[in-house]
């Protein structure tokens, strides 16, 4: 497979993941994604923003989120975000602590 085809396939897979998270499964909360997979929609939007910045495209965190979410973050939260249970919050603290330790290795 040539590089251009690989890039196009990777981009298509990313677009499908975004569609799945933003349209098909809006019921899945970011905290659930973080607790189970170690990343969430906010991580994906940040990675998008970082990729733009690495290529000399100025993009703020908020701009990256709005592009990824397809709306301002406040609108997404109002439409889809629910309160996290104390159990989910406790699991997040453990998961976050573990991910910080891995990053700082």
C-alpha positions in Angstrom: 0.0 0.0 0.0 1.3 3.4 -0.9 1.6 6.2 1.7 -1.2 8.3 0.2 -3.6 5.4 0.3 -2.6 4.7 3.9 -3.2 8.3 4.9 -6.6 8.4 3.2 -7.6 5.2 5.0 -6.4 6.5 8.3 -8.3 9.7 7.8 -11.5 7.8 6.8 -11.1 5.7 10.0 -10.7 8.8 12.1 -13.8 10.4 10.5 -15.8 7.3 11.2 -14.6 7.2 14.9 -15.6 10.9 15.2 -19.0 10.1 13.7 -19.5 7.2 16.1 -18.6 9.3 19.1 -20.4 12.5 18.1 -23.5 11.1 16.4 -24.1 7.4 17.0 -23.1 7.2 20.7 -23.7 10.6 22.3 -25.0 8.6 25.3 -21.4 7.5 26.1 -19.9 10.0 28.5 -16.3 11.3 28.3 -15.7 10.0 31.8 -16.7 6.5 30.7 -14.3 6.7 27.7 -11.5 7.9 30.0 -12.1 5.2 32.6 -12.3 2.4 30.0 -10.0 3.5 27.2 -7.8 6.2 28.7 -8.9 8.9 26.2 -12.1 10.7 25.3 -13.5 13.2 22.9 -11.5 16.0 24.5 -8.3 14.1 24.0 -9.2 13.6 20.3 -9.9 17.3 19.9 -6.6 18.2 21.6 -4.7 15.8 19.4 -6.3 17.5 16.4 -5.3 20.9 17.7 -1.8 19.7 18.4 -1.4 18.3 14.9 -2.6 21.6 13.5 -0.1 23.6 15.6 2.7 21.2 14.6 2.0 22.2 11.0 2.0 25.9 11.7 -1.7 26.3 11.9 -2.7 28.4 14.8 -5.6 26.7 16.7 -6.6 27.2 20.3 -7.9 24.4 22.5 -11.4 25.9 22.2 -11.2 26.0 18.4 -10.0 22.4 18.3 -12.9 21.3 20.5 -15.4 23.2 18.4 -14.1 21.7 15.2 -14.2 18.2 16.7 -17.5 18.5 18.5 -19.1 20.4 15.6 -20.4 22.9 18.1 -19.2 25.0 21.1 -18.3 22.8 24.1 -21.0 24.5 26.2 -23.7 23.4 23.7 -22.4 19.8 23.7 -22.5 19.7 27.5 -26.0 21.1 27.6 -27.3 18.6 25.1 -25.4 15.4 26.1 -23.3 15.6 29.2 -24.8 14.1 32.4 -23.5 14.2 36.0 -20.9 11.6 36.8 -21.6 9.3 39.7 -19.2 9.3 42.7 -18.0 5.8 41.6 -17.2 7.1 38.1 -15.4 10.1 39.5 -13.3 7.8 41.9 -12.4 5.5 39.0 -11.4 8.5 36.9 -9.1 9.7 39.7 -7.4 6.3 39.7 -7.2 6.1 35.9 -5.9 9.7 35.6 -3.2 9.1 38.3 -2.1 6.0 36.4 -1.9 7.8 33.1 0.1 10.7 34.6 2.6 8.2 36.1 3.0 6.5 32.7 3.5 9.8 30.9 6.2 10.9 33.4 7.6 7.3 33.4 
